[in-house]
């Protein structure tokens, strides 16, 4: 390597600084090449080369996989049909599952499915079909599954309804999940507490806020809503700018003994401020102070609302009093005033600069 570098000649016309750089580049390139030369994998002499992967047809010692079951081979054996569909679903072959289902539902074998006795039950058969339909986004098949269950007399239990709901929700098919929930109510099946919480989330995600509030009030009489359910409602109310119902939910939380956390309070305050009810948000903040749940975000949210509604004096007093309540103001607090045409803009800017500290010299 030293000889290679020594043979490299740079013209005299090149400046000395450039010559040094070029020399360093040559050293790096030569060193890298030598390293790769020694690291390159080699096959030892006489070593056997691994054979290329062969297909089943090229391996006479290994039997070919059995052909997939066809409906013609299963139409006379409903138990085998059920077991095949369930097995295909577990192995994630939704296309094959739906293909067998479509052929079976228009064939006399469909009437024999409830009485079939195999490794799987008729309920598992329909659950496998519903799961495969969701995986392939064939949502129109979901109502057919429940219709066929009713027509053939297969029990439609809460487990299949709720499992299908959760699967649809996971795939963001919220409106379809609501449809399954309604189908369960038609059968007179009371939903579980978890299903109620999921249902409220699905209604919110599908834009049915009014019904979500109604379901929340109705099901809340049967179950105590979780903090997660309240959070879902507060987020929806914040997007809708519905401060009135936000305050109602806050009172409902205290009535039911559900303790909010800081995140819930901030979302609730944001919803009230978004509705233009800054004074109501201030009253809620003052009532919540003893709990120790408030942080700088809580105060900054209310300060923003007060400024927007023309109550800069109250906003400034609130900012000045934050430290006394254990929540020191931050840069965001003062920046709320800097960009406004109020008497406090100049003072707020000075506080921002004071927190930032003096600028470094010579920069």
Residue pairs with C-beta under 8 A, 6 or more apart in sequence:
1 30
1 31
1 34
4 30
5 23
5 26
5 27
5 30
8 23
8 26
10 19
10 22
10 23
14 22
43 49
56 62
56 64
56 65
57 64
68 96
69 80
69 84
69 100
71 81
71 99
71 100
71 103
71 104
71 107
74 80
74 81
74 84
74 100
74 109
75 81
75 103
75 104
75 107
75 109
76 109
78 109
78 112
78 113
78 115
78 116
79 116
79 117
79 118
80 118
81 100
81 104
81 109
81 113
81 116
81 125
82 113
82 116
82 118
82 120
82 121
82 122
82 124
82 125
83 118
83 119
83 120
84 100
85 97
85 100
85 101
85 125
85 128
85 129
86 119
86 120
86 124
86 125
86 128
88 96
88 97
88 100
88 128
89 97
89 128
89 129
89 131
89 132
90 128
92 135
94 131
94 132
94 133
94 135
94 136
95 132
95 136
97 128
97 129
97 132
98 129
98 132
98 133
98 136
98 138
98 141
101 129
101 132
101 141
104 110
104 113
105 144
105 148
110 148
110 152
111 152
113 122
113 125
113 152
113 154
114 122
114 152
114 153
114 154
116 122
122 152
122 154
123 149
123 154
123 155
123 157
123 160
126 145
126 146
126 148
126 149
126 154
126 160
127 160
127 163
127 164
129 141
129 145
130 141
130 142
130 145
130 160
130 163
130 164
130 167
131 163
131 164
131 167
132 138
133 139
133 141
133 142
133 145
134 142
134 164
134 167
134 168
134 171
134 173
135 171
137 171
137 173
139 168
139 173
139 176
142 164
142 168
142 176
142 179
142 180
143 179
143 183
146 156
146 180
146 183
148 154
149 155
149 156
149 160
150 156
156 184
156 187
156 189
157 189
158 184
158 189
158 190
158 191
158 192
158 195
161 180
161 181
161 183
161 184
161 189
161 195
162 184
162 191
162 192
162 194
162 195
162 198
164 177
164 180
165 177
165 180
165 181
165 195
165 198
165 199
165 202
166 177
166 198
168 174
168 176
168 177
168 180
169 177
169 198
169 201
169 202
172 205
174 202
174 203
174 205
174 206
175 202
175 206
177 198
177 199
177 202
178 199
178 202
178 203
178 206
178 208
181 191
181 195
181 199
181 202
184 191
185 191
190 222
191 199
191 219
193 223
196 215
196 219
196 222
196 223
196 229
197 225
197 226
197 228
197 229
199 215
199 219
200 212
200 215
200 216
200 219
200 229
200 232
200 233
201 229
201 232
203 209
203 211
203 212
203 215
204 212
204 232
204 233
204 235
204 236
209 236
209 237
209 240
209 242
212 233
212 236
213 233
213 245
216 225
216 229
216 233
219 225
220 252
220 256
224 256
224 257
224 258
225 256
225 258
226 258
227 258
227 259
227 260
227 261
227 264
230 249
230 253
230 258
230 260
230 264
231 263
231 264
231 267
233 249
234 246
234 249
234 264
234 267
234 268
234 271
235 267
237 243
237 245
237 246
237 249
237 271
238 246
238 267
238 270
238 271
238 274
241 271
241 274
241 275
241 276
242 271
242 275
243 271
243 272
243 273
243 274
243 275
243 276
243 277
243 280
243 281
244 275
244 277
246 268
246 271
246 272
246 275
247 272
247 280
247 284
249 268
250 260
250 268
250 284
253 259
253 260
260 268
260 293
261 293
262 293
262 294
262 295
262 298
265 288
265 293
265 294
265 298
266 295
266 297
266 298
266 301
268 284
269 281
269 284
269 285
269 298
269 301
269 302
270 301
272 278
272 280
272 281
272 284
272 305
273 281
273 301
273 302
273 304
273 305
273 308
276 305
276 308
276 309
277 305
278 302
278 305
278 306
278 308
278 309
278 311
279 306
279 309
279 311
281 301
281 302
281 305
282 302
282 305
282 306
282 314
282 318
285 294
285 298
285 299
285 302
288 294
288 298
289 325
292 326
294 325
294 327
295 327
296 322
296 327
296 328
296 329
296 330
296 332
296 333
298 327
299 318
299 319
299 322
299 327
299 329
299 333
300 330
300 332
300 333
300 336
302 315
302 318
303 315
303 318
303 319
303 333
303 336
304 336
306 312
306 314
306 315
306 318
307 315
307 336
307 337
307 340
307 342
312 337
312 340
312 342
312 343
312 344
315 336
315 337
316 337
316 342
316 344
319 329
319 333
319 334
319 336
319 337
322 328
322 329
322 333
323 329
330 355
331 352
331 355
331 356
334 348
334 349
334 351
334 352
334 355
335 348
335 352
336 348
337 344
337 345
337 347
337 348
338 345
338 348
338 349
338 352
339 345
